[in-house]
């Protein structure tokens, strides 16, 4: 009986670790997409000025890796997180297909506002599922003491 409980506990731990890494990857891709939308919907002058910086800092995944991330999300992500992630990319898709339609200030702000709202909801859902807000961050003297103890070993 204890062996089965240990196996179950290990499986749950593995799933939580897998899900946590998946959620980090999904958030990275979602943030990269938001940055891309800001770039591609900018004016011609702004895009020209940002072109080098964007090329150096574009962290969007290649199509095959993005598809793998989506497949992993379908298997391991909760329905809420998967739904928000897919919604963000569904909102971004028309911009990817025809960015020129979204270069007016009104259209740009509308799409950036919608995707930023979805991204915010996605971050909240991930933090809630992973219990990230329940873990108090170590700060101040306690953190310094922990650092000293690690270096003294």
N, C-alpha and C positions, 0 to 999 in steps of 0.2 A: 504494500500500500504506500509506504513512504517513497519507494522508487518511482511509482506513478506520479505522485505529487511533485517529486523533484523534476521529472521529465516535463510535466505540465508547466511548472514554474520556469524551467529553462526555455520552453517553447514560447511562453508569454514574454519573457525577457528578450528573446531573439526578435520576436515580432515588434516589440516596442522600439528596440534599437534600429531595426530595419525601417520602421515607420518614421522615426525621428530623422534618420539620414535622408529618407525620401522627401520628407517635408522641407528639409533644408534645401535640397536640390530643386524642389518645386518653387520655393520662394526665390531662390537665386534666378531661376528662369523667368519667373513672373516679374521680378525687378528689372531684369535685363530687357524684357519686352516693353515695360513701361518706359525705360530709357530710350529704347529704339523708337517708340511712338513719339516721344518728345523730339527726337532728332528728325525723323522723317516728316513730321508735320510742321516743322519750322519753316520760316521763310527761306528763299533761295540764298539770301545773304548770310543768314544765321547758319544754315547748313554748310555753306562753303567755309565759314569760320570754324565750325565744329568738326569738319570732316576728319581731320587728322586725329583729334582727341577721340572721336567716336570709333574710328578704326582701331585705335590702341586699346580702348576700354570696352568694346563690344563683347559681352560675355554670353550672348545667346548661343545655345547649343546647335551644332550641325543637325540637319533634318533627321538622320538616323538615330542620333543620341536623343533628340527631342522625342522621337517616336518611342524609343525605349523607356524614357522617363514617363511618358503618357501611359504606356502599358503597365509599368510598375505602379503608377498611380491607380490604374483600374483595379489592380489586384490588392494592393496594400493600403491605399488611402481610404479614409472614411467617405461615405457618400457626400457629406457636407463639404469637405475639403476638395474632393475631386470635382464636385459641381461648381464651386467657386473658381477653381483653377481653369476648368473648361470654359466657364462663362467669360473669364478675363480674355482668353484667347479667341473666343467667338466675337467679343466686342472689338478686338484688335484686328481680326481677319480682314474686314473691308478696307482698313487703312493699309494693310500690307498689299492688298490687291491693287488699290488705286489711291496712293497717298495724296495725289494732287487734289482730290475732292475734299481733303481735310486740312488744307493749308489756310483757309480763311480763319480769322481769329475766333469766330463763333463756333465753327465746326471743330477746330482744334481744341478749344476749351471744353466743348461738350464731350468729345471722345476721351480726352485726358482726364476730365473729371469723373466720368463713368468708370474708367479703368482704375483710377486711383482709389475710388470708393470700393471697388471689388477687391483690389489688392489689400486695402485696409481690413476688409471683412475676412479675407483669406488669412492674414496675419493673426487676427484675433482668434479665428477658429483653430489655427495651428497651435497657438499659445495655450488655448483652453484645453485642447486634446492632449497636449504633451505635459500639461500642468506646469508650464514654465513660470507662471506667476506665483506658484506656490512655493518655489524654491527661493528663499531670501538670498540676495547677492551678498557676498562677503565684501565689506568695505572697511576703510579706516584701519584702526589699530589691530583688529582681529585678522585682517588680511595680511598686514605686515608681519604679525607674529607667525602666521602660517608659513609665509615665505621664509622667514628666518629659520623656522624648524626644519623646513625642507633642505635648506642649504647647509645646515649644521650636520646633517646625517652623513 
